[in-house]
Amino acid sequence: MEIKTEEYRVASIIDYQTIRIIFEGELQLPNIDEYEPIAELLNQIVITAPSQLILDLRQLRSLNSSGIIVLATFVIDIGEQETIDMIVQGSPEITWQVKALKNFRRLMPKLQLEWK
C-alpha cells in the first residue's frame, strides 16, 4: 500500500510477520480530515495484526499537529492490540521528532524508539 504526492510518501512493506511503514517528505495537510487516507492505511495495518511493526519516520522532515494526532492515535491502537511489537525509528536531527516521539512512549510504554 502506498500514498504518494509531490510533498510526501507513505508506504507499507510487508516482510513475513513484520510490516514497515515508511513516511518521507513534508506532511503538512491543512486539517485532520485531509489525513483520512493515511489514517485508513494505518487502520488496515492494525487489522492485519502483524507480530512486529516498524514505523520509519527518519525521512519525514516535517509533520503538523494534525499529523501527530493521527500517528498518536495509531500508536494507541497498536498498544491496545498487546500482541504487536512496535518500533519507531526517528532521526535525532529532526526537531519535531525529538520532541514528539518521546511522547509516543507515554501512549505505549513497550514501544521501542530507535534513533538513526
N, CA, C and O atoms as CSV, one atom per row, in Angstrom:
chain,resi,resn,atom,element,x,y,z
A,1,MET,N,N,0.840,-1.170,0.000
A,1,MET,CA,C,0.000,0.000,0.000
A,1,MET,C,C,0.890,1.239,0.000
A,1,MET,O,O,1.920,1.283,0.672
A,2,GLU,N,N,0.475,2.233,-0.760
A,2,GLU,CA,C,1.276,3.445,-0.861
A,2,GLU,C,C,0.385,4.642,-1.166
A,2,GLU,O,O,-0.571,4.558,-1.936
A,3,ILE,N,N,0.731,5.747,-0.540
A,3,ILE,CA,C,0.127,7.040,-0.836
A,3,ILE,C,C,1.295,7.956,-1.180
A,3,ILE,O,O,2.229,8.113,-0.394
A,4,LYS,N,N,1.229,8.560,-2.369
A,4,LYS,CA,C,2.361,9.371,-2.809
A,4,LYS,C,C,1.865,10.652,-3.468
A,4,LYS,O,O,0.984,10.630,-4.327
A,5,THR,N,N,2.451,11.764,-3.045
A,5,THR,CA,C,2.194,13.056,-3.670
A,5,THR,C,C,3.548,13.713,-3.927
A,5,THR,O,O,4.592,13.113,-3.671
A,6,GLU,N,N,3.530,14.933,-4.428
A,6,GLU,CA,C,4.791,15.654,-4.631
A,6,GLU,C,C,5.457,16.008,-3.304
A,6,GLU,O,O,6.680,16.136,-3.240
A,7,GLU,N,N,4.659,16.167,-2.242
A,7,GLU,CA,C,5.192,16.604,-0.955
A,7,GLU,C,C,5.602,15.460,-0.022
A,7,GLU,O,O,6.538,15.602,0.766
A,8,TYR,N,N,4.903,14.334,-0.113
A,8,TYR,CA,C,5.172,13.252,0.843
A,8,TYR,C,C,4.869,11.885,0.240
A,8,TYR,O,O,4.250,11.763,-0.816
A,9,ARG,N,N,5.335,10.861,0.959
A,9,ARG,CA,C,5.070,9.470,0.583
A,9,ARG,C,C,4.876,8.667,1.862
A,9,ARG,O,O,5.633,8.812,2.822
A,10,VAL,N,N,3.846,7.814,1.863
A,10,VAL,CA,C,3.610,6.871,2.952
A,10,VAL,C,C,3.472,5.504,2.290
A,10,VAL,O,O,2.612,5.312,1.430
A,11,ALA,N,N,4.310,4.563,2.685
A,11,ALA,CA,C,4.282,3.237,2.070
A,11,ALA,C,C,4.420,2.171,3.139
A,11,ALA,O,O,5.117,2.355,4.136
A,12,SER,N,N,3.744,1.053,2.916
A,12,SER,CA,C,3.908,-0.077,3.827
A,12,SER,C,C,4.549,-1.227,3.065
A,12,SER,O,O,4.205,-1.508,1.917
A,13,ILE,N,N,5.477,-1.877,3.726
A,13,ILE,CA,C,6.204,-3.008,3.157
A,13,ILE,C,C,6.016,-4.183,4.099
A,13,ILE,O,O,6.300,-4.085,5.292
A,14,ILE,N,N,5.540,-5.290,3.560
A,14,ILE,CA,C,5.304,-6.482,4.366
A,14,ILE,C,C,6.423,-7.472,4.112
A,14,ILE,O,O,6.703,-7.829,2.968
A,15,ASP,N,N,7.058,-7.910,5.180
A,15,ASP,CA,C,8.115,-8.908,5.105
A,15,ASP,C,C,7.835,-9.963,6.170
A,15,ASP,O,O,8.193,-9.789,7.334
A,16,TYR,N,N,7.205,-11.036,5.774
A,16,TYR,CA,C,6.805,-12.131,6.653
A,16,TYR,C,C,5.870,-11.585,7.732
A,16,TYR,O,O,4.766,-11.151,7.401
A,17,GLN,N,N,6.262,-11.588,8.997
A,17,GLN,CA,C,5.397,-11.117,10.075
A,17,GLN,C,C,5.705,-9.680,10.502
A,17,GLN,O,O,5.209,-9.212,11.527
A,18,THR,N,N,6.519,-8.989,9.716
A,18,THR,CA,C,6.878,-7.605,10.029
A,18,THR,C,C,6.314,-6.679,8.960
A,18,THR,O,O,6.423,-6.948,7.764
A,19,ILE,N,N,5.720,-5.601,9.406
A,19,ILE,CA,C,5.273,-4.552,8.485
A,19,ILE,C,C,6.069,-3.297,8.802
A,19,ILE,O,O,6.140,-2.856,9.949
A,20,ARG,N,N,6.664,-2.731,7.760
A,20,ARG,CA,C,7.394,-1.462,7.887
A,20,ARG,C,C,6.557,-0.393,7.194
A,20,ARG,O,O,6.161,-0.550,6.039
A,21,ILE,N,N,6.294,0.694,7.912
A,21,ILE,CA,C,5.576,1.837,7.340
A,21,ILE,C,C,6.583,2.970,7.235
A,21,ILE,O,O,7.151,3.414,8.232
A,22,ILE,N,N,6.789,3.423,6.022
A,22,ILE,CA,C,7.789,4.454,5.765
A,22,ILE,C,C,7.089,5.769,5.435
A,22,ILE,O,O,6.231,5.825,4.553
A,23,PHE,N,N,7.465,6.820,6.153
A,23,PHE,CA,C,6.977,8.173,5.891
A,23,PHE,C,C,8.152,8.991,5.378
A,23,PHE,O,O,9.236,8.959,5.960
A,24,GLU,N,N,7.940,9.722,4.292
A,24,GLU,CA,C,9.000,10.558,3.719
A,24,GLU,C,C,8.435,11.916,3.319
A,24,GLU,O,O,7.254,12.035,2.994
A,25,GLY,N,N,9.274,12.921,3.345
A,25,GLY,CA,C,8.909,14.242,2.841
A,25,GLY,C,C,8.378,15.189,3.896
A,25,GLY,O,O,8.813,15.174,5.048
A,26,GLU,N,N,7.424,16.017,3.480
A,26,GLU,CA,C,6.819,17.018,4.358
A,26,GLU,C,C,5.317,16.807,4.350
A,26,GLU,O,O,4.663,16.933,3.314
A,27,LEU,N,N,4.785,16.487,5.505
A,27,LEU,CA,C,3.363,16.161,5.639
A,27,LEU,C,C,2.698,17.281,6.428
A,27,LEU,O,O,2.682,17.269,7.659
A,28,GLN,N,N,2.151,18.247,5.700
A,28,GLN,CA,C,1.554,19.446,6.291
A,28,GLN,C,C,0.143,19.659,5.744
A,28,GLN,O,O,-0.157,20.726,5.207
A,29,LEU,N,N,-0.711,18.668,5.873
A,29,LEU,CA,C,-2.067,18.790,5.355
A,29,LEU,C,C,-2.858,19.793,6.194
A,29,LEU,O,O,-2.640,19.887,7.402
A,30,PRO,N,N,-3.783,20.551,5.568
A,30,PRO,CA,C,-4.430,21.680,6.247
A,30,PRO,C,C,-5.313,21.330,7.440
A,30,PRO,O,O,-5.452,22.143,8.354
A,31,ASN,N,N,-5.915,20.135,7.454
A,31,ASN,CA,C,-6.739,19.774,8.612
A,31,ASN,C,C,-6.775,18.256,8.767
A,31,ASN,O,O,-6.345,17.527,7.873
A,32,ILE,N,N,-7.278,17.793,9.876
A,32,ILE,CA,C,-7.236,16.366,10.188
A,32,ILE,C,C,-8.040,15.530,9.192
A,32,ILE,O,O,-7.709,14.367,8.963
A,33,ASP,N,N,-9.086,16.099,8.597
A,33,ASP,CA,C,-9.874,15.366,7.596
A,33,ASP,C,C,-9.026,14.984,6.382
A,33,ASP,O,O,-9.253,13.944,5.764
A,34,GLU,N,N,-8.061,15.818,6.049
A,34,GLU,CA,C,-7.186,15.543,4.906
A,34,GLU,C,C,-6.282,14.332,5.154
A,34,GLU,O,O,-5.731,13.764,4.211
A,35,TYR,N,N,-6.131,13.943,6.409
A,35,TYR,CA,C,-5.295,12.794,6.770
A,35,TYR,C,C,-6.054,11.468,6.681
A,35,TYR,O,O,-5.486,10.415,6.970
A,36,GLU,N,N,-7.334,11.506,6.283
A,36,GLU,CA,C,-8.155,10.300,6.264
A,36,GLU,C,C,-7.546,9.149,5.450
A,36,GLU,O,O,-7.557,8.018,5.935
A,37,PRO,N,N,-7.017,9.376,4.244
A,37,PRO,CA,C,-6.411,8.256,3.510
A,37,PRO,C,C,-5.232,7.615,4.253
A,37,PRO,O,O,-5.051,6.398,4.212
A,38,ILE,N,N,-4.443,8.440,4.925
A,38,ILE,CA,C,-3.315,7.919,5.698
A,38,ILE,C,C,-3.828,7.159,6.909
A,38,ILE,O,O,-3.328,6.077,7.219
A,39,ALA,N,N,-4.820,7.710,7.596
A,39,ALA,CA,C,-5.406,7.032,8.755
A,39,ALA,C,C,-6.005,5.690,8.338
A,39,ALA,O,O,-5.893,4.708,9.072
A,40,GLU,N,N,-6.632,5.641,7.180
A,40,GLU,CA,C,-7.212,4.391,6.686
A,40,GLU,C,C,-6.125,3.359,6.398
A,40,GLU,O,O,-6.279,2.185,6.734
A,41,LEU,N,N,-5.040,3.786,5.785
A,41,LEU,CA,C,-3.907,2.879,5.557
A,41,LEU,C,C,-3.407,2.317,6.882
A,41,LEU,O,O,-3.164,1.115,6.992
A,42,LEU,N,N,-3.254,3.171,7.884
A,42,LEU,CA,C,-2.782,2.736,9.199
A,42,LEU,C,C,-3.784,1.792,9.861
A,42,LEU,O,O,-3.387,0.806,10.483
A,43,ASN,N,N,-5.078,2.085,9.733
A,43,ASN,CA,C,-6.106,1.212,10.312
A,43,ASN,C,C,-6.094,-0.172,9.684
A,43,ASN,O,O,-6.296,-1.166,10.380
A,44,GLN,N,N,-5.860,-0.251,8.384
A,44,GLN,CA,C,-5.775,-1.552,7.717
A,44,GLN,C,C,-4.616,-2.365,8.262
A,44,GLN,O,O,-4.699,-3.590,8.349
A,45,ILE,N,N,-3.544,-1.696,8.626
A,45,ILE,CA,C,-2.392,-2.396,9.192
A,45,ILE,C,C,-2.714,-2.924,10.587
A,45,ILE,O,O,-2.312,-4.033,10.937
A,46,VAL,N,N,-3.436,-2.138,11.387
A,46,VAL,CA,C,-3.839,-2.598,12.720
A,46,VAL,C,C,-4.666,-3.878,12.599
A,46,VAL,O,O,-4.494,-4.808,13.387
A,47,ILE,N,N,-5.556,-3.926,11.621
A,47,ILE,CA,C,-6.425,-5.093,11.431
A,47,ILE,C,C,-5.625,-6.355,11.111
A,47,ILE,O,O,-5.995,-7.449,11.539
A,48,THR,N,N,-4.530,-6.211,10.361
A,48,THR,CA,C,-3.732,-7.388,9.996
A,48,THR,C,C,-2.969,-7.964,11.182
A,48,THR,O,O,-2.533,-9.114,11.138
A,49,ALA,N,N,-2.806,-7.187,12.225
A,49,ALA,CA,C,-2.144,-7.616,13.464
A,49,ALA,C,C,-0.822,-8.352,13.218
A,49,ALA,O,O,-0.700,-9.534,13.539
A,50,PRO,N,N,0.167,-7.651,12.648
A,50,PRO,CA,C,1.472,-8.295,12.465
A,50,PRO,C,C,2.142,-8.526,13.813
A,50,PRO,O,O,1.762,-7.914,14.811
A,51,SER,N,N,3.129,-9.400,13.844
A,51,SER,CA,C,3.824,-9.615,15.115
A,51,SER,C,C,4.762,-8.448,15.425
A,51,SER,O,O,4.999,-8.129,16.590
A,52,GLN,N,N,5.294,-7.813,14.380
A,52,GLN,CA,C,6.168,-6.658,14.579
A,52,GLN,C,C,5.823,-5.574,13.569
A,52,GLN,O,O,5.535,-5.855,12.406
A,53,LEU,N,N,5.857,-4.333,14.033
A,53,LEU,CA,C,5.565,-3.198,13.182
A,53,LEU,C,C,6.670,-2.171,13.362
A,53,LEU,O,O,7.028,-1.825,14.488
A,54,ILE,N,N,7.204,-1.687,12.262
A,54,ILE,CA,C,8.241,-0.657,12.300
A,54,ILE,C,C,7.669,0.598,11.652
A,54,ILE,O,O,7.262,0.582,10.491
A,55,LEU,N,N,7.644,1.662,12.402
A,55,LEU,CA,C,7.193,2.964,11.905
A,55,LEU,C,C,8.447,3.791,11.643
A,55,LEU,O,O,9.059,4.315,12.574
A,56,ASP,N,N,8.821,3.906,10.377
A,56,ASP,CA,C,10.060,4.567,9.984
A,56,ASP,C,C,9.764,6.013,9.599
A,56,ASP,O,O,9.221,6.284,8.528
A,57,LEU,N,N,10.125,6.926,10.478
A,57,LEU,CA,C,9.866,8.352,10.271
A,57,LEU,C,C,11.141,9.134,9.952
A,57,LEU,O,O,11.113,10.362,9.875
A,58,ARG,N,N,12.246,8.435,9.767
A,58,ARG,CA,C,13.551,9.089,9.631
A,58,ARG,C,C,13.625,10.096,8.493
A,58,ARG,O,O,14.397,11.052,8.574
A,59,GLN,N,N,12.848,9.907,7.441
A,59,GLN,CA,C,12.883,10.810,6.283
A,59,GLN,C,C,11.692,11.770,6.249
A,59,GLN,O,O,11.483,12.469,5.257
A,60,LEU,N,N,10.917,11.802,7.329
A,60,LEU,CA,C,9.778,12.723,7.401
A,60,LEU,C,C,10.262,14.026,8.037
A,60,LEU,O,O,10.377,14.132,9.258
A,61,ARG,N,N,10.542,15.007,7.191
A,61,ARG,CA,C,11.159,16.253,7.647
A,61,ARG,C,C,10.226,17.133,8.468
A,61,ARG,O,O,10.670,17.824,9.385
A,62,SER,N,N,8.929,17.111,8.142
A,62,SER,CA,C,8.005,17.938,8.916
A,62,SER,C,C,6.640,17.265,8.993
A,62,SER,O,O,6.226,16.539,8.090
A,63,LEU,N,N,5.962,17.529,10.094
A,63,LEU,CA,C,4.635,16.986,10.354
A,63,LEU,C,C,3.912,17.975,11.251
A,63,LEU,O,O,4.447,18.394,12.278
A,64,ASN,N,N,2.702,18.347,10.871
A,64,ASN,CA,C,1.955,19.311,11.683
A,64,ASN,C,C,1.189,18.604,12.804
A,64,ASN,O,O,1.235,17.379,12.918
A,65,SER,N,N,0.494,19.375,13.621
A,65,SER,CA,C,-0.192,18.817,14.790
A,65,SER,C,C,-1.281,17.819,14.405
A,65,SER,O,O,-1.494,16.841,15.121
A,66,SER,N,N,-1.968,18.044,13.295
A,66,SER,CA,C,-2.987,17.095,12.854
A,66,SER,C,C,-2.353,15.742,12.521
A,66,SER,O,O,-2.908,14.692,12.843
A,67,GLY,N,N,-1.208,15.779,11.886
A,67,GLY,CA,C,-0.492,14.547,11.566
A,67,GLY,C,C,0.002,13.829,12.810
A,67,GLY,O,O,-0.030,12.600,12.877
A,68,ILE,N,N,0.457,14.588,13.789
A,68,ILE,CA,C,0.895,13.986,15.049
A,68,ILE,C,C,-0.275,13.308,15.746
A,68,ILE,O,O,-0.110,12.244,16.342
A,69,ILE,N,N,-1.452,13.913,15.677
A,69,ILE,CA,C,-2.651,13.292,16.274
A,69,ILE,C,C,-2.959,11.963,15.585
A,69,ILE,O,O,-3.283,10.980,16.251
A,70,VAL,N,N,-2.859,11.932,14.270
A,70,VAL,CA,C,-3.109,10.690,13.527
A,70,VAL,C,C,-2.116,9.605,13.953
A,70,VAL,O,O,-2.508,8.464,14.197
A,71,LEU,N,N,-0.833,9.961,14.042
A,71,LEU,CA,C,0.171,8.979,14.455
A,71,LEU,C,C,-0.024,8.548,15.908
A,71,LEU,O,O,0.140,7.370,16.228
A,72,ALA,N,N,-0.370,9.483,16.787
A,72,ALA,CA,C,-0.595,9.145,18.192
A,72,ALA,C,C,-1.787,8.196,18.334
A,72,ALA,O,O,-1.746,7.259,19.133
A,73,THR,N,N,-2.831,8.435,17.571
A,73,THR,CA,C,-3.988,7.535,17.591
A,73,THR,C,C,-3.584,6.144,17.116
A,73,THR,O,O,-4.026,5.144,17.681
A,74,PHE,N,N,-2.765,6.075,16.103
A,74,PHE,CA,C,-2.257,4.799,15.599
A,74,PHE,C,C,-1.455,4.070,16.675
A,74,PHE,O,O,-1.634,2.869,16.875
A,75,VAL,N,N,-0.578,4.787,17.362
A,75,VAL,CA,C,0.217,4.187,18.439
A,75,VAL,C,C,-0.699,3.635,19.533
A,75,VAL,O,O,-0.468,2.532,20.029
A,76,ILE,N,N,-1.708,4.368,19.905
A,76,ILE,CA,C,-2.664,3.900,20.921
A,76,ILE,C,C,-3.361,2.622,20.433
A,76,ILE,O,O,-3.494,1.660,21.189
A,77,ASP,N,N,-3.802,2.615,19.175
A,77,ASP,CA,C,-4.474,1.433,18.620
A,77,ASP,C,C,-3.557,0.213,18.626
A,77,ASP,O,O,-3.996,-0.889,18.954
A,78,ILE,N,N,-2.305,0.397,18.270
A,78,ILE,CA,C,-1.342,-0.715,18.287
A,78,ILE,C,C,-1.127,-1.179,19.722
A,78,ILE,O,O,-1.076,-2.382,19.977
A,79,GLY,N,N,-1.001,-0.247,20.661
A,79,GLY,CA,C,-0.806,-0.604,22.069
A,79,GLY,C,C,-1.959,-1.425,22.622
A,79,GLY,O,O,-1.751,-2.294,23.469
A,80,GLU,N,N,-3.158,-1.163,22.159
A,80,GLU,CA,C,-4.322,-1.916,22.621
A,80,GLU,C,C,-4.311,-3.357,22.111
A,80,GLU,O,O,-4.956,-4.224,22.701
A,81,GLN,N,N,-3.591,-3.619,21.033
A,81,GLN,CA,C,-3.502,-4.973,20.482
A,81,GLN,C,C,-2.734,-5.909,21.425
A,81,GLN,O,O,-3.048,-7.096,21.513
A,82,GLU,N,N,-1.746,-5.384,22.115
A,82,GLU,CA,C,-0.906,-6.094,23.086
A,82,GLU,C,C,-0.075,-7.230,22.511
A,82,GLU,O,O,0.801,-7.743,23.207
A,83,THR,N,N,-0.308,-7.639,21.289
A,83,THR,CA,C,0.471,-8.727,20.688
A,83,THR,C,C,1.436,-8.219,19.625
A,83,THR,O,O,2.191,-9.001,19.048
A,84,ILE,N,N,1.415,-6.930,19.366
A,84,ILE,CA,C,2.258,-6.349,18.322
A,84,ILE,C,C,3.427,-5.611,18.964
A,84,ILE,O,O,3.237,-4.713,19.784
A,85,ASP,N,N,4.632,-6.001,18.580
A,85,ASP,CA,C,5.824,-5.261,18.997
A,85,ASP,C,C,6.012,-4.104,18.027
A,85,ASP,O,O,6.017,-4.301,16.811
A,86,MET,N,N,6.164,-2.907,18.560
A,86,MET,CA,C,6.286,-1.729,17.699
A,86,MET,C,C,7.605,-1.017,17.929
A,86,MET,O,O,8.013,-0.755,19.060
A,87,ILE,N,N,8.253,-0.716,16.819
A,87,ILE,CA,C,9.493,0.052,16.821
A,87,ILE,C,C,9.239,1.336,16.039
A,87,ILE,O,O,8.718,1.294,14.924
A,88,VAL,N,N,9.602,2.461,16.614
A,88,VAL,CA,C,9.515,3.735,15.908
A,88,VAL,C,C,10.938,4.214,15.666
A,88,VAL,O,O,11.718,4.391,16.602
A,89,GLN,N,N,11.261,4.420,14.392
A,89,GLN,CA,C,12.589,4.891,14.024
A,89,GLN,C,C,12.507,6.372,13.691
A,89,GLN,O,O,11.697,6.796,12.867
A,90,GLY,N,N,13.348,7.141,14.339
A,90,GLY,CA,C,13.357,8.580,14.124
A,90,GLY,C,C,14.762,9.096,13.914
A,90,GLY,O,O,15.742,8.384,14.138
A,91,SER,N,N,14.851,10.331,13.487
A,91,SER,CA,C,16.142,10.984,13.275
A,91,SER,C,C,16.384,12.001,14.390
A,91,SER,O,O,15.549,12.877,14.616
A,92,PRO,N,N,17.509,11.896,15.086
A,92,PRO,CA,C,17.800,12.868,16.143
A,92,PRO,C,C,18.071,14.269,15.602
A,92,PRO,O,O,18.157,15.227,16.371
A,93,GLU,N,N,18.202,14.392,14.297
A,93,GLU,CA,C,18.482,15.692,13.678
A,93,GLU,C,C,17.217,16.439,13.260
A,93,GLU,O,O,17.295,17.576,12.795
A,94,ILE,N,N,16.050,15.808,13.423
A,94,ILE,CA,C,14.792,16.455,13.047
A,94,ILE,C,C,14.057,16.838,14.330
A,94,ILE,O,O,13.591,15.973,15.072
A,95,THR,N,N,13.960,18.134,14.578
A,95,THR,CA,C,13.472,18.671,15.846
A,95,THR,C,C,12.101,18.150,16.248
A,95,THR,O,O,11.917,17.748,17.397
A,96,TRP,N,N,11.140,18.145,15.344
A,96,TRP,CA,C,9.784,17.717,15.722
A,96,TRP,C,C,9.793,16.273,16.205
A,96,TRP,O,O,9.029,15.913,17.100
A,97,GLN,N,N,10.654,15.443,15.617
A,97,GLN,CA,C,10.712,14.037,16.023
A,97,GLN,C,C,11.263,13.885,17.442
A,97,GLN,O,O,10.736,13.108,18.239
A,98,VAL,N,N,12.303,14.615,17.744
A,98,VAL,CA,C,12.898,14.538,19.081
A,98,VAL,C,C,11.853,14.888,20.144
A,98,VAL,O,O,11.794,14.252,21.197
A,99,LYS,N,N,11.038,15.892,19.866
A,99,LYS,CA,C,10.020,16.316,20.828
A,99,LYS,C,C,8.831,15.362,20.881
A,99,LYS,O,O,8.390,14.984,21.966
A,100,ALA,N,N,8.314,14.974,19.730
A,100,ALA,CA,C,7.059,14.219,19.676
A,100,ALA,C,C,7.217,12.731,19.957
A,100,ALA,O,O,6.367,12.140,20.623
A,101,LEU,N,N,8.271,12.120,19.472
A,101,LEU,CA,C,8.375,10.668,19.573
A,101,LEU,C,C,8.536,10.183,21.009
A,101,LEU,O,O,8.109,9.077,21.341
A,102,LYS,N,N,9.137,10.989,21.846
A,102,LYS,CA,C,9.237,10.614,23.261
A,102,LYS,C,C,7.847,10.503,23.892
A,102,LYS,O,O,7.625,9.675,24.775
A,103,ASN,N,N,6.927,11.330,23.441
A,103,ASN,CA,C,5.556,11.274,23.964
A,103,ASN,C,C,4.824,10.014,23.530
A,103,ASN,O,O,3.906,9.568,24.218
A,104,PHE,N,N,5.213,9.436,22.404
A,104,PHE,CA,C,4.587,8.196,21.964
A,104,PHE,C,C,4.824,7.069,22.971
A,104,PHE,O,O,3.982,6.186,23.134
A,105,ARG,N,N,5.968,7.107,23.639
A,105,ARG,CA,C,6.247,6.079,24.666
A,105,ARG,C,C,5.288,6.189,25.833
A,105,ARG,O,O,4.992,5.187,26.484
A,106,ARG,N,N,4.806,7.362,26.107
A,106,ARG,CA,C,3.815,7.525,27.168
A,106,ARG,C,C,2.495,6.875,26.771
A,106,ARG,O,O,1.755,6.377,27.619
A,107,LEU,N,N,2.211,6.888,25.472
A,107,LEU,CA,C,0.979,6.284,24.967
A,107,LEU,C,C,1.085,4.760,24.879
A,107,LEU,O,O,0.085,4.053,25.001
A,108,MET,N,N,2.311,4.262,24.667
A,108,MET,CA,C,2.557,2.829,24.543
A,108,MET,C,C,3.907,2.531,25.203
A,108,MET,O,O,4.940,2.579,24.535
A,109,PRO,N,N,3.912,2.227,26.494
A,109,PRO,CA,C,5.164,2.068,27.228
A,109,PRO,C,C,6.129,1.026,26.657
A,109,PRO,O,O,7.342,1.179,26.801
A,110,LYS,N,N,5.621,-0.027,26.014
A,110,LYS,CA,C,6.537,-1.040,25.484
A,110,LYS,C,C,7.069,-0.695,24.092
A,110,LYS,O,O,7.829,-1.471,23.512
A,111,LEU,N,N,6.678,0.453,23.557
A,111,LEU,CA,C,7.174,0.912,22.269
A,111,LEU,C,C,8.682,1.107,22.336
A,111,LEU,O,O,9.201,1.636,23.319
A,112,GLN,N,N,9.385,0.681,21.291
A,112,GLN,CA,C,10.832,0.860,21.227
A,112,GLN,C,C,11.144,2.043,20.304
A,112,GLN,O,O,10.636,2.118,19.185
A,113,LEU,N,N,11.972,2.949,20.778
A,113,LEU,CA,C,12.414,4.083,19.956
A,113,LEU,C,C,13.837,3.813,19.497
A,113,LEU,O,O,14.702,3.446,20.292
A,114,GLU,N,N,14.066,3.999,18.215
A,114,GLU,CA,C,15.406,3.864,17.656
A,114,GLU,C,C,15.753,5.181,16.957
A,114,GLU,O,O,14.995,5.676,16.124
A,115,TRP,N,N,16.898,5.729,17.310
A,115,TRP,CA,C,17.359,6.972,16.709
A,115,TRP,C,C,18.489,6.632,15.753
A,115,TRP,O,O,19.522,6.095,16.151
A,116,LYS,N,N,18.273,6.957,14.480
A,116,LYS,CA,C,19.300,6.639,13.454
A,116,LYS,C,C,19.577,7.844,12.614
A,116,LYS,O,O,20.403,7.784,11.703
